Amino acid sequence: MILVIGANGQLGTVLTKALQNKYGLDNVLASDVAKKEGFNGLFEIINATDLERIREVVKKYNVTQVYHLAAILSAKGEANPLLSWDINTKTFLNVLEVSRAENVKKVFYPSSIAVFGNNAPKLKTPNNTSLNPETVYGISKVDGENWAKYYFDKYDLDVRSLRFPGVIGYQSLPGGGTTDYAVDIYHKAVLGENFDCFLNEDTILPMIFMDDAIDATLKLMEAPKKAIKTRTSYNISGVSFSPLDIELEIRKYYPEFKVNFKPDFRQKIAESWPKTIDDSEAQNDWNWKPSFNVSTITEIMIQKLKEQYHIAI
Ligand code: SER
């Protein structure tokens, strides 16, 4: 059985469905702090700060793989650093401990471009470089990466991890991240509204389309164990662009669309992150390659959101 913790979130919603499609409805168990209405499949309530609850579910369903997606993201985390630290680190340590003790075979852990800070090169940021994050989210992800490697080295627990850029998808909404604007902007455009952007127009950040993010996760998890040479976390690159780049792409469909740039505290977080990512380790070790760029992302986002909002195509 595959257990997804944090199945209601931006990635969890889509990854759970992808796992169900790949491995069958009866082989995937979704979990979160509450059940979403209309969810189709196996579900258990798990608050991942409760180690014994994770253990109970892992034993009951004979769980062999865990995808641990629960976390408080970069921008939201700054409102309550201690709580964010506690939630982000405690839940992952609980997952590692239960997995070690109950013989779980594989664990997936999402890390983030937020592990990088101002000492890392901003262009083509390499996998191995200074990690001096500016946010509590980033600090917790560096910590998680090191724990992942520790459990692999010490207990041979097969923990695998990706450093996600901002994830852009039509299926779910992000919450509390610094890259959220790149999803929200499409919703506003399709609804015929203008958009207030909390980043400056020229702030380039690494992003990835949801389909690529899911593809990378499944590829990483299916790769032979010996192919996984990076046991902290792999850089993965999708595409890099600024809010202005998206605005110009959207104008091809909505010529009247306008963005007002009103940078807030998230600007400083964005400026501490890379602009572009070097993911040659992922390319070499398990054949990673993204498929979507800003034009194809824009085309699909607009088409799918129009369908969702029942706007005539
Ligand atoms: N999307 C995340 C954030 O903005 C980055 O991992 O916090």
Boltz pocket constraint, residues with backbone or C-beta under 6 A from the ligand:
constraints:
  - pocket:
      binder: B
      contacts: [[A, 73], [A, 74], [A, 75], [A, 111], [A, 112], [A, 113], [A, 114], [A, 137], [A, 164], [A, 165], [A, 166], [A, 167], [A, 176], [A, 177], [A, 178], [A, 179], [A, 180]]
      max_distance: 6.0
